[in-house]
Structure formats: C-alpha cells, structure tokens
Amino acid sequence: MGVKRLSFRRLLEERDRYRQKLEQTTDPEERRVAETLLAEIEAEIQHRDPLRRRGPTSGSTGGCGGPESVKPPVHPPIPIPFRLRTARDVLTLLEEQIGALRADETLSTVERARVLGYLARIALKAIEAGDLEARIEALEAVLKRRRSS
C-alpha cells in the first residue's frame, strides 16, 4: 500500500481499520503485517497533520486529550562517549534502540508499531546515505587514478 498517495482522510480510515484488525486477529504473521502497515500509516499521519506540526496553541492541549493523556517519551539511555559520525554509526544505534523497543513491555502495540515505523524510515535514510558515501568514495578514487596517470 502506498500511503503517500492516500488522502489524509483515507489515511485516518486505514489507521482505524488496521487498529481494529490488530484487536481482532491472533495470527502472529497477520499481526506483524498489520503492525508494520499501521506504523507506516501513523508516520505519514504524523508527517502530514498540520495541527501536530504547528504544536499546541495557548490554552490547548494540542489535540492530545488533556495533560493526563500525555506520556513521557521512553528513551533508553545512550552512553555519553557515543558519537554519530557515519551512516554505520546511525544504523548501529538504531539497531540497539529497535531491540530495546521490542523488549519494552510497557508500550502498547500501536505505540510500538508507530515508533518502529519511524525508526525504520530513519534506518532507510541512513542506508541510502551509506550507499551514497560508498559511491562517492569510489568516484573519488577513480578520479585520483585518472589525475595521477
């Protein structure tokens, strides 16, 4: 399913449909597929929703349902000496965080799916950056050889 092509209203409908599917199905494979698609849909909704991007206005709760529904983000601690310098560093960090996320039993299925979708999108970008980095290095090596000969 290409969620980027769906209208915002259709995204909301699909999100509701997959939430219901998750509640009703017990088959692990069907749940995995539904969680993945739901995470992709949630990420796209998060990206497109103008109210969430703008942030809360004074006196509003930002559409979150009130202060009691706001949960602090769950972030496993990152070692202080850890520095991201390459795409490989980003992928290593993401691998650790995804493992911690999967092991976290305090998150609901929907929260876990949303965050996994978000992290998967970042991982894809890091993979693309690593591929481009390797291609640029190869081109630079060819150009150096041409200049020296």
Secondary structure, DSSP 8 states (H G I E B T S, - for coil): --GGGS-HHHHHHHHHHHHHHHHH---HHHHHHHHHHHHHHHHHHHHH-HHHHH---TT--TTSSSGGG----------TT----SHHHHHHHHHHHHHHHHH-TTS-HHHHHHHHHHHHHHHHHHHHHHHHHHHHHHHHHHHHHHHH-
